[in-house]
Amino acid sequence: MTARPNHPLRPFMPADTIGLRELFAQSIEELTQEDYDEEQRLAWISAAEDAQAFAKRLASMVTLVVQIDGEYAGFASLKDNKVLDMLFVHPYHAGEGVGTALCDALERIAAARGGAEISVDASETAAAFFE
């Protein structure tokens, strides 16, 4: 598929929680299989088991969401204006520029708020994307 130049970005809303939990789990399960075993993936996915805690985590940061044709395509969160805490793209939308659009938008937000740089603790799977 070709990359879409403009992805529809918007802020996280509590109503997004369930859909983003599903995207989070699908992204980990399907996109990280080459780098992490099943036990590691399940442990990672369990971080979103508690929907209320997951929503609180996303709401405590600048979290942007991309929906394409009503479906969740990705989300990303900026913590303390300096750390890219979460970046997850639905497997169906991997390689379409969703992650790049989210990162670019968060970089612009951080810069507008005086942030000099953004750091990330990337997974093995995402390391190449951030390089």
C-alpha positions as a LaTeX table, in Angstrom:
\begin{tabular}{lrrr}
\hline
Residue & $x$ (\AA) & $y$ (\AA) & $z$ (\AA) \\
\hline
Met1 & 0.00 & 0.00 & 0.00 \\
Thr2 & 1.10 & 3.55 & $-0.55$ \\
Ala3 & 1.53 & 5.96 & 2.32 \\
Arg4 & $-1.24$ & 8.48 & 2.82 \\
Pro5 & 0.19 & 11.98 & 3.05 \\
Asn6 & $-2.27$ & 13.24 & 5.66 \\
His7 & $-3.52$ & 11.00 & 8.43 \\
Pro8 & $-6.42$ & 12.32 & 10.53 \\
Leu9 & $-4.90$ & 13.01 & 13.96 \\
Arg10 & $-6.94$ & 13.86 & 17.04 \\
Pro11 & $-6.52$ & 13.82 & 20.82 \\
Phe12 & $-7.28$ & 10.70 & 22.88 \\
Met13 & $-10.75$ & 10.55 & 24.44 \\
Pro14 & $-11.84$ & 8.09 & 27.15 \\
Ala15 & $-14.23$ & 6.45 & 24.65 \\
Asp16 & $-11.15$ & 5.31 & 22.70 \\
Thr17 & $-9.88$ & 3.10 & 25.53 \\
Ile18 & $-11.32$ & $-0.26$ & 24.46 \\
Gly19 & $-10.39$ & 0.20 & 20.80 \\
Leu20 & $-6.86$ & 1.28 & 21.68 \\
Arg21 & $-6.43$ & $-1.66$ & 24.07 \\
Glu22 & $-7.34$ & $-3.98$ & 21.20 \\
Leu23 & $-4.96$ & $-2.18$ & 18.82 \\
Phe24 & $-2.20$ & $-2.34$ & 21.46 \\
Ala25 & $-2.65$ & $-6.11$ & 21.85 \\
Gln26 & $-2.92$ & $-6.80$ & 18.10 \\
Ser27 & 0.13 & $-4.69$ & 17.34 \\
Ile28 & 2.24 & $-6.53$ & 19.92 \\
Glu29 & 0.91 & $-9.97$ & 19.03 \\
Glu30 & 1.32 & $-9.65$ & 15.26 \\
Leu31 & 4.19 & $-7.23$ & 14.71 \\
Thr32 & 6.69 & $-8.38$ & 17.35 \\
Gln33 & 6.66 & $-12.15$ & 16.81 \\
Glu34 & 10.14 & $-12.21$ & 15.28 \\
Asp35 & 11.69 & $-10.38$ & 18.23 \\
Tyr36 & 9.78 & $-11.63$ & 21.29 \\
Asp37 & 8.49 & $-15.02$ & 22.38 \\
Glu38 & 4.85 & $-15.66$ & 23.35 \\
Glu39 & 5.48 & $-15.25$ & 27.08 \\
Gln40 & 7.15 & $-11.87$ & 26.55 \\
Arg41 & 4.35 & $-10.68$ & 24.25 \\
Leu42 & 1.66 & $-11.75$ & 26.72 \\
Ala43 & 3.42 & $-9.97$ & 29.58 \\
Trp44 & 3.64 & $-6.82$ & 27.45 \\
Ile45 & $-0.02$ & $-7.04$ & 26.43 \\
Ser46 & $-1.06$ & $-7.46$ & 30.06 \\
Ala47 & 0.06 & $-3.85$ & 30.69 \\
Ala48 & $-3.31$ & $-2.80$ & 29.23 \\
Glu49 & $-5.44$ & $-5.42$ & 30.99 \\
Asp50 & $-6.90$ & $-2.88$ & 33.41 \\
Ala51 & $-8.92$ & $-0.61$ & 31.11 \\
Gln52 & $-9.27$ & 2.13 & 33.71 \\
Ala53 & $-5.52$ & 2.21 & 34.41 \\
Phe54 & $-4.76$ & 2.16 & 30.66 \\
Ala55 & $-7.15$ & 5.09 & 30.06 \\
Lys56 & $-5.60$ & 6.99 & 32.94 \\
Arg57 & $-2.11$ & 6.39 & 31.53 \\
Leu58 & $-3.12$ & 7.64 & 28.07 \\
Ala59 & $-4.98$ & 10.65 & 29.49 \\
Ser60 & $-2.00$ & 11.65 & 31.65 \\
Met61 & 0.07 & 12.33 & 28.52 \\
Val62 & $-0.41$ & 14.03 & 25.17 \\
Thr63 & $-1.93$ & 11.09 & 23.31 \\
Leu64 & $-2.85$ & 11.33 & 19.65 \\
Val65 & $-5.05$ & 8.87 & 17.78 \\
Val66 & $-5.41$ & 8.06 & 14.08 \\
Gln67 & $-8.64$ & 6.57 & 12.80 \\
Ile68 & $-9.08$ & 5.63 & 9.15 \\
Asp69 & $-12.59$ & 4.90 & 7.93 \\
Gly70 & $-13.75$ & 4.57 & 11.54 \\
Glu71 & $-11.08$ & 2.00 & 12.45 \\
Tyr72 & $-8.23$ & 2.66 & 14.86 \\
Ala73 & $-5.00$ & 2.76 & 12.86 \\
Gly74 & $-2.57$ & 3.92 & 15.55 \\
Phe75 & $-1.84$ & 6.01 & 18.62 \\
Ala76 & 1.15 & 7.62 & 20.29 \\
Ser77 & 1.80 & 9.30 & 23.64 \\
Leu78 & 4.23 & 12.01 & 24.68 \\
Lys79 & 5.17 & 12.02 & 28.37 \\
Asp80 & 6.49 & 15.14 & 30.11 \\
Asn81 & 7.06 & 16.81 & 26.74 \\
Lys82 & 10.26 & 14.77 & 26.29 \\
Val83 & 9.59 & 11.02 & 26.13 \\
Leu84 & 7.74 & 9.13 & 23.41 \\
Asp85 & 6.12 & 6.70 & 25.83 \\
Met86 & 3.91 & 4.72 & 23.46 \\
Leu87 & 3.66 & 4.29 & 19.69 \\
Phe88 & 1.48 & 1.51 & 18.35 \\
Val89 & 0.13 & 0.96 & 14.84 \\
His90 & $-2.48$ & $-1.61$ & 13.89 \\
Pro91 & $-0.91$ & $-4.43$ & 11.84 \\
Tyr92 & $-3.23$ & $-3.66$ & 8.91 \\
His93 & $-1.82$ & $-0.13$ & 8.74 \\
Ala94 & 1.86 & $-0.90$ & 9.32 \\
Gly95 & 3.99 & 0.70 & 6.63 \\
Glu96 & 1.37 & 3.29 & 5.66 \\
Gly97 & 2.99 & 6.25 & 7.41 \\
Val98 & 0.72 & 6.21 & 10.48 \\
Gly99 & 3.63 & 5.94 & 12.93 \\
Thr100 & 5.55 & 8.67 & 11.11 \\
Ala101 & 2.53 & 11.00 & 11.16 \\
Leu102 & 2.06 & 10.43 & 14.90 \\
Cys103 & 5.75 & 10.98 & 15.70 \\
Asp104 & 5.95 & 14.10 & 13.52 \\
Ala105 & 2.91 & 15.60 & 15.25 \\
Leu106 & 4.26 & 14.86 & 18.75 \\
Glu107 & 7.64 & 16.34 & 17.78 \\
Arg108 & 5.89 & 19.52 & 16.64 \\
Ile109 & 3.90 & 19.69 & 19.89 \\
Ala110 & 7.04 & 19.17 & 21.99 \\
Ala111 & 8.94 & 21.83 & 20.03 \\
Ala112 & 6.07 & 24.32 & 20.39 \\
Arg113 & 6.19 & 23.74 & 24.15 \\
Gly114 & 9.94 & 24.35 & 24.28 \\
Gly115 & 11.10 & 20.72 & 24.15 \\
Ala116 & 14.63 & 20.34 & 22.81 \\
Glu117 & 14.49 & 16.63 & 22.03 \\
Ile118 & 12.37 & 13.54 & 22.49 \\
Ser119 & 13.75 & 10.24 & 23.72 \\
Val120 & 12.28 & 6.78 & 23.30 \\
Asp121 & 12.95 & 3.38 & 24.83 \\
Ala122 & 12.14 & 1.42 & 21.68 \\
Ser123 & 11.38 & $-2.27$ & 21.43 \\
Glu124 & 13.61 & $-4.47$ & 19.28 \\
Thr125 & 10.85 & $-4.44$ & 16.67 \\
Ala126 & 10.59 & $-0.63$ & 16.55 \\
Ala127 & 14.32 & 0.18 & 16.73 \\
Ala128 & 14.74 & 0.35 & 12.95 \\
Phe129 & 11.77 & 2.72 & 12.66 \\
Phe130 & 13.35 & 5.19 & 15.09 \\
Glu131 & 16.81 & 4.97 & 13.54 \\
\hline
\end{tabular}
